[in-house]
Amino acid sequence: METVEILKLLWPIILIQFVVQIFAIVDVARRKKTRNLTSAAWIVIIVVGEIVGPIVYFLIGRAED
């Protein structure tokens, strides 16, 4: 399988990951406080954690307003 064929299969997943990360970062930036960690720590987890980081943030890090 060529690299181009692999990229054609993976681009939707990469796009979804990018959108979820951006949404999570914007959410962290707009909130006054988060649970368990600081906002900066959550942003690092979101960026480094790729698809898992934003999911973890939405499940356990998002504080109720």
Sequence and secondary structure as in RCSB ss.txt:
>XXXX:A:sequence
METVEILKLLWPIILIQFVVQIFAIVDVARRKKTRNLTSAAWIVIIVVGEIVGPIVYFLIGRAED
>XXXX:A:secstr
  HHHHHHHHHHHHHHHHHHHHHHHHHHHH S BSSS HHHHHHHHHHTTTHHHHHIIIIIB   
